Amino acid sequence: MMLRRLAGEYTVCKVSPDAAARTPFSFLSVTDSEVSLLCRTEDVLVSVTAREDGWKGFRIEGQLEFSLVGVLYELSGILAKENIGIFVTSTYDTDYIFVKKEDFARACDALSRAGHIFTEESAGE
C-alpha cells in the first residue's frame, strides 16, 4: 500500500460551535455534543477551547473504494503492536492517520517493515 507522509505538524482542537475553519488543510467534525478541528498547527484558530499539539500524519494514497475492508485494521494493527496511539480521520476518497510526533519515525519504520511504501509531500501540498 502506498502511504504519503504529510509535511508539518498538526493539532487536534475542540472549538466553539461558531468557529469556522478557513485553512488549506483541515478536518472539521460537528456532532450534537462538540465541534472538533484538525489543522496544521500554524493555522489553529484563536477560539479553541482545548487543544492537543504535536501530531504528524500520513494519508493512504489513491482512492479507497467503500467496499474495501480491513485497510485501517491492518495499518492500526501494525501500529498497535508498536504501542503507538493513533488519531484517524477520513474523507470521501481516503483515510488519514496521525501519530504523536515523537512516535512518527517509529511508526513509519514499522509500516515500512510491513511492506508499505512512503512518499514525501512537498512543502506546497
Contact map, one row per residue, 1 for C-alpha under 8 A:
11100000000000000000000000000000000000000000000000000000000110000000000000000000000000000000000000000000000000000011100000000
11110000000000000000000000000000000000000000000000000000000110000000000000000000000000000000000000000000000000000001111000000
11111000000000000000000000000000000000000000000000000000011110000000000000000000000000000000000000000000000000000001111000000
01111100000000000000000000000000000000000000000000000000011110000000000000000000000000000000000000000000000000000000011110000
00111110000000000000000000000000000000000000000000000000111000000000000000000000000000000000000000000000000000000000011110000
00011111000000000000000000000000000000000000000000000001111000000000000000000000000000000000000000000000000000000000000110000
00001111100000000000000000000000000000000000000000000001000000000000000000000000000000000000000000000000000000000000000111101
00000111110000000000000000000000000000010000000000000001000000000000000000000000000000000000000000000000000000000000000000000
00000011111000000000000000000000000000011000000000001111100000000000000000000000000000000000000000001000000000000000000000000
00000001111100000000000000000000000001111000000000001111100000000000000000000000000000000000000000000000000000000000000000000
00000000111110000000000000000000000001111001000000111110000000000000000000000000000000000000000000000000000000000000000000000
00000000011111000000000000000000000111100000000000111010000000000000000000000000000000000000000000000000000000000000000000000
00000000001111100000000000000000000111000001000111110000000000000000000000000000000000000000000000000000000000000000000000000
00000000000111110000000000000000011110000000000111100000000000000000000000000000000000000000000000000000000000000000000000000
00000000000011111010000000000000011110000000001111000000000000000000000000000000000000000000000000000000000000000000000000000
00000000000001111110000000000000001000000000001110000000000000000000000000000000000000000000000000000000000000000000000000000
00000000000000111110000000000000011000000000000000000000000000000000000000000000000000000000000000000000000000000000000000000
00000000000000011111000000000000000000000000000000000000000000000000000000000000000000000000000000000000000000000000000000000
00000000000000111111100000000000000000000000101000000000000000000000000000000000000000000000000000000000000000000000000000000
00000000000000000111110000000000000000000000000000000000000000000000000000000000000000000000000000000000000000000000000000000
00000000000000000011111001010000000010000000100000000000000000000000000000000000000000000000000000000000000000000000000000000
00000000000000000001111100000000000000000000000000000000000000000000000000000000000000000000000000000000000000000000000000000
00000000000000000000111111000000000000100010000000000000000000000000000000000000000000000000000000000000000000000000000000000
00000000000000000000011111000000000000000000000000000000000000000000000000000000000000000000000000000000000000000000000000000
00000000000000000000001111100000000000110000000000000000000000000000000000000000000000000000000000000000000000000000000000000
00000000000000000000101111110000000011110000000000000000000000000000000000000000000000000000000000000000000000000000000000000
00000000000000000000000011111000000011100000000000000000000000000000000000000000000000001000000000000000000000000000000000000
00000000000000000000100001111100001111000000000000000000000000000000000000000000000000000000000000000000000000000000000000000
00000000000000000000000000111110001110000000000000000000000000000000000000000000000000000000000000000000000000000000000000000
00000000000000000000000000011111111100000000000000000000000000000000000000000000000000000000000000000000000000000000000000000
00000000000000000000000000001111111000000000000000000000000000000000000000000000000000000000000000000000000000000000000000000
00000000000000000000000000000111110000000000000000000000000000000000000000000000000000000000000000000000000000000000000000000
00000000000000000000000000000111111000000000000000000000000000000000000000000000000000000000000000000000000000000000000000000
00000000000001101000000000000111111100000000000000000000000000000000000000000000000000000000000000000000000000000000000000000
00000000000001111000000000011110111110000000000000000000000000000000000000000000000000000000000000000000000000000000000000000
00000000000111100000000000011100011111000000000000000000000000000000000000000000000000000000000000000000000000000000000000000
00000000000111100000100001111000001111100000000000000000000000000000000000000000000000000000000000000000000000000000000000000
00000000011110000000000001110000000111110000000000000000000000000000000000000000000000000000000000000000000000000000000000000
00000000011100000000001011100000000011111011000000000000000000000000000000000000000000000000000000000000000000000000000000000
00000001111000000000000011000000000001111111000000000000000000000000000000000000000000000000000000000000000000000000000000000
00000000111000000000000000000000000000111111000000001000000000000000000000000000000000000000000000000000000000000000000000000
00000000000000000000000000000000000000011111000000000000000000000000000000000000000000000000000000000000000000000000000000000
00000000000000000000001000000000000000111111100000000000000000000000000000000000000000000000000000000000000000000000000000000
00000000001010000000000000000000000000111111110100000000000000000000000000000000000000000000000000000000000000000000000000000
00000000000000000010100000000000000000000011111100000000000000000000000000000000000000000000000000000000000000000000000000000
00000000000000000000000000000000000000000001111100000000000000000000000000000000000000000000000000000000000000000000000000000
00000000000000110010000000000000000000000000111110000000000000000000000000000000000000000000000000000000000000000000000000000
00000000000011110000000000000000000000000001111111100000000000000000000000000000000000000000000000000000000000000000000000000
00000000000011110000000000000000000000000000001111100000000000000000000000000000000000000000000000000000000000000000000000000
00000000000011100000000000000000000000000000000111110000000000000000000000000000000000000000000000000000000000000000000000000
00000000001111000000000000000000000000000000000111111000000000000000000000000000000000000000000000000000000000000000000000000
00000000001110000000000000000000000000000000000001111100000000000000000000000000000000000000000000000000000000000000000000000
00000000111100000000000000000000000000001000000000111110000000000000000000000000000000000000000000000000000000000000000000000
00000000111000000000000000000000000000000000000000011111000000000000000000000000000000000000000000011000000000000000000000000
00000000111100000000000000000000000000000000000000001111100000000000000000000000000000000000000001111000000000000000000000000
00000111110000000000000000000000000000000000000000000111110000000000000000000000000000000000000001111001000000000000000000000
00001100110000000000000000000000000000000000000000000011111000000000000000000000000000000000000111100001000000000000000000000
00111100000000000000000000000000000000000000000000000001111100000000000000000000000000000000000111000000000000000000000000000
00111100000000000000000000000000000000000000000000000000111110000000000000000000000000000000011110000000000000000000000000000
11110000000000000000000000000000000000000000000000000000011111000000000000000000000000000000011100000000000000000000000000000
11110000000000000000000000000000000000000000000000000000001111100000000000000000000000000000010000000000000000000000000000000
00000000000000000000000000000000000000000000000000000000000111110000000000000000000000000000110000000000000000000000000000000
00000000000000000000000000000000000000000000000000000000000011111000000000000000000000000000110000000000000000000000000000000
00000000000000000000000000000000000000000000000000000000000001111101000000000000000000000000110000000000000000000000000000000
00000000000000000000000000000000000000000000000000000000000000111111000000000000000000000000100000000000000000000000000000000
00000000000000000000000000000000000000000000000000000000000000011111000000000000000000000000000000000000000000000000000000000
00000000000000000000000000000000000000000000000000000000000000001111100000000000000000000000000000000000000000000000000000000
00000000000000000000000000000000000000000000000000000000000000011111111000000000000000000000000000000000000000000000000000000
00000000000000000000000000000000000000000000000000000000000000000011111000000000000000000000000000000000000000000000000000000
00000000000000000000000000000000000000000000000000000000000000000001111111000000000000000000000000000000000000000000000000000
00000000000000000000000000000000000000000000000000000000000000000001111111100000000000000000000000000000000000000000000000000
00000000000000000000000000000000000000000000000000000000000000000000011111110000000000000000000000000000000000000000000000000
00000000000000000000000000000000000000000000000000000000000000000000011111111000000000000000000000000000000000000000000000000
00000000000000000000000000000000000000000000000000000000000000000000011111111100000000000000000000000000000000000000000000000
00000000000000000000000000000000000000000000000000000000000000000000001111111110000000000000000000000000000000100000000000000
00000000000000000000000000000000000000000000000000000000000000000000000111111111000001000000000000000000000000000000000000000
00000000000000000000000000000000000000000000000000000000000000000000000011111111100000000000000000000000000000000000000000000
00000000000000000000000000000000000000000000000000000000000000000000000001111111110000000000000000000000000001100100000000000
00000000000000000000000000000000000000000000000000000000000000000000000000111111111111000000000000000000001001100000000000000
00000000000000000000000000000000000000000000000000000000000000000000000000011111111110000000000000000000000000000000000000000
00000000000000000000000000000000000000000000000000000000000000000000000000001111111100000000000000000000000000000000000000000
00000000000000000000000000000000000000000000000000000000000000000000000000000111111100000000000000000000001001000000000000000
00000000000000000000000000000000000000000000000000000000000000000000000000000011111110000000000000000000000000000000000000000
00000000000000000000000000000000000000000000000000000000000000000000000000000011111111000000000000100010001000000000000000000
00000000000000000000000000000000000000000000000000000000000000000000000000000011001111100000000000110000000000000000000000000
00000000000000000000000000000000000000000000000000000000000000000000000000010010000111110000000011110000000000000000000000000
00000000000000000000000000000000000000000000000000000000000000000000000000000000000011111000000011100000000000000000000000000
00000000000000000000000000000000000000000000000000000000000000000000000000000000000001111100001111000000000000000000000000000
00000000000000000000000000100000000000000000000000000000000000000000000000000000000000111110001110000000000000000000000000000
00000000000000000000000000000000000000000000000000000000000000000000000000000000000000011111111100000000000000000000000000000
00000000000000000000000000000000000000000000000000000000000000000000000000000000000000001111111000000000000000000000000000000
00000000000000000000000000000000000000000000000000000000000000000000000000000000000000000111110000000000000000000000000000000
00000000000000000000000000000000000000000000000000000000000001111000000000000000000000000111111000000000000000000000000000000
00000000000000000000000000000000000000000000000000000000001111110000000000000000000000000111111100000000000000000000000000000
00000000000000000000000000000000000000000000000000000000001100000000000000000000000000011110111110000000000000000000000000000
00000000000000000000000000000000000000000000000000000000111100000000000000000000000000011100011111000000000000000000000000000
00000000000000000000000000000000000000000000000000000000111000000000000000000000000001111000001111100000000000000000000000000
00000000000000000000000000000000000000000000000000000011110000000000000000000000000001110000000111110000000000000000000000000
00000000000000000000000000000000000000000000000000000011100000000000000000000000000111100000000011111011001000000000000000000
00000000000000000000000000000000000000000000000000000111000000000000000000000000000011000000000001111111000000000000000000000
00000000100000000000000000000000000000000000000000000111000000000000000000000000000000000000000000111111100000000000000000000
00000000000000000000000000000000000000000000000000000000000000000000000000000000000000000000000000011111100000000000000000000
00000000000000000000000000000000000000000000000000000000000000000000000000000000000100000000000000111111111000000000000000000
00000000000000000000000000000000000000000000000000000001100000000000000000000000000000000000000000111111111100000000000000000
00000000000000000000000000000000000000000000000000000000000000000000000000000000000000000000000000001111111110000000000000000
00000000000000000000000000000000000000000000000000000000000000000000000000000000000000000000000000000011111111000000000000000
00000000000000000000000000000000000000000000000000000000000000000000000000000010010100000000000000100011111111100000000000000
00000000000000000000000000000000000000000000000000000000000000000000000000000000000000000000000000000001111111110000010000000
00000000000000000000000000000000000000000000000000000000000000000000000000000000000000000000000000000000111111111000000000000
00000000000000000000000000000000000000000000000000000000000000000000000000000110010000000000000000000000011111111100000000000
00000000000000000000000000000000000000000000000000000000000000000000000000100110000000000000000000000000001111111111100000000
00000000000000000000000000000000000000000000000000000000000000000000000000000000000000000000000000000000000111111111110000000
00000000000000000000000000000000000000000000000000000000000000000000000000000000000000000000000000000000000011111111000000000
00000000000000000000000000000000000000000000000000000000000000000000000000000100000000000000000000000000000001111111000000000
10000000000000000000000000000000000000000000000000000000000000000000000000000000000000000000000000000000000000111111100000000
11100000000000000000000000000000000000000000000000000000000000000000000000000000000000000000000000000000000000111111110000000
11100000000000000000000000000000000000000000000000000000000000000000000000000000000000000000000000000000000000110011111000000
01111000000000000000000000000000000000000000000000000000000000000000000000000000000000000000000000000000000100010001111100000
01111000000000000000000000000000000000000000000000000000000000000000000000000000000000000000000000000000000000000000111110000
00011110000000000000000000000000000000000000000000000000000000000000000000000000000000000000000000000000000000000000011111000
00011110000000000000000000000000000000000000000000000000000000000000000000000000000000000000000000000000000000000000001111101
00000010000000000000000000000000000000000000000000000000000000000000000000000000000000000000000000000000000000000000000111111
00000010000000000000000000000000000000000000000000000000000000000000000000000000000000000000000000000000000000000000000011111
00000000000000000000000000000000000000000000000000000000000000000000000000000000000000000000000000000000000000000000000001111
00000010000000000000000000000000000000000000000000000000000000000000000000000000000000000000000000000000000000000000000011111
